[in-house]
């Protein structure tokens, strides 16, 4: 009787671990691709662009892409264990 809840918890922990590894890997790849793209831009692009705007845009785009990948796992963990 006690083994079933313990097993379920272990499976849940493993699922969250794998999900976070996959999600963080995707975000890493996205950040890397954005950085590589910025490195290929011309000097004129950087001359005409404000540094703060570029940094904010890059950060907000990546964080915006990151949010949906984290939300389902948090919601499902709340539903499952309550």
C-alpha positions as CSV (number, residue, x, y, z in Angstrom):
1,X,0.0,0.0,0.0
2,X,2.8,2.4,0.8
3,X,4.8,1.5,-2.2
4,X,2.2,2.8,-4.7
5,X,2.3,6.5,-3.6
6,X,6.1,6.3,-3.3
7,X,6.4,4.9,-6.8
8,X,4.1,7.6,-8.1
9,X,6.1,10.3,-6.5
10,X,9.3,8.9,-8.0
11,X,7.8,8.7,-11.4
12,X,6.6,12.3,-11.0
13,X,10.1,13.4,-10.0
14,X,11.6,11.6,-13.0
15,X,9.0,13.2,-15.3
16,X,9.7,16.7,-14.1
17,X,13.5,16.1,-14.3
18,X,13.2,14.9,-17.9
19,X,10.8,17.7,-18.8
20,X,13.1,20.3,-17.3
21,X,16.1,18.9,-19.1
22,X,14.3,19.0,-22.5
23,X,12.9,22.5,-21.8
24,X,16.3,23.9,-20.8
25,X,17.9,22.3,-23.8
26,X,15.5,23.9,-26.1
27,X,16.0,27.3,-24.4
28,X,19.8,26.9,-24.6
29,X,19.5,26.1,-28.4
30,X,17.3,29.1,-28.9
31,X,19.6,31.5,-27.0
32,X,22.6,30.1,-29.0
33,X,20.8,30.6,-32.3
34,X,19.8,34.1,-31.5
35,X,23.4,34.9,-30.4
36,X,24.8,33.4,-33.6
37,X,22.4,35.4,-35.6
38,X,23.4,38.6,-33.9
39,X,27.0,37.8,-34.5
40,X,26.4,37.7,-38.3
41,X,24.8,41.1,-38.4
42,X,26.6,43.9,-40.1
43,X,28.3,46.8,-38.4
44,X,25.6,49.1,-39.8
45,X,22.9,47.1,-38.0
46,X,24.6,47.7,-34.7
47,X,25.3,51.4,-35.5
48,X,21.6,52.0,-36.3
49,X,20.3,49.9,-33.3
50,X,20.3,50.9,-29.7
51,X,22.1,48.4,-27.5
52,X,19.5,48.5,-24.7
53,X,16.7,47.9,-27.2
54,X,18.6,44.9,-28.7
55,X,19.3,43.4,-25.3
56,X,15.7,43.9,-24.2
57,X,14.3,42.4,-27.4
58,X,16.5,39.3,-27.3
59,X,15.9,38.7,-23.6
60,X,12.1,39.2,-23.8
61,X,11.8,37.0,-26.9
62,X,13.7,34.1,-25.2
63,X,11.9,34.6,-21.9
64,X,8.6,34.7,-23.8
65,X,9.4,31.4,-25.4
66,X,10.5,29.9,-22.1
67,X,7.3,30.7,-20.2
68,X,5.0,28.2,-22.1
69,X,7.5,25.4,-21.6
70,X,7.5,25.8,-17.8
71,X,3.8,26.4,-17.3
72,X,2.4,22.9,-18.2
73,X,4.8,21.1,-15.9
74,X,4.0,23.3,-12.9
75,X,0.2,23.1,-13.5
76,X,0.3,19.3,-13.9
77,X,2.4,18.9,-10.8
78,X,-0.1,21.0,-8.8
79,X,-3.0,18.9,-10.1
80,X,-1.4,15.6,-9.6
81,X,-0.3,16.0,-6.0
82,X,-3.2,17.9,-4.5
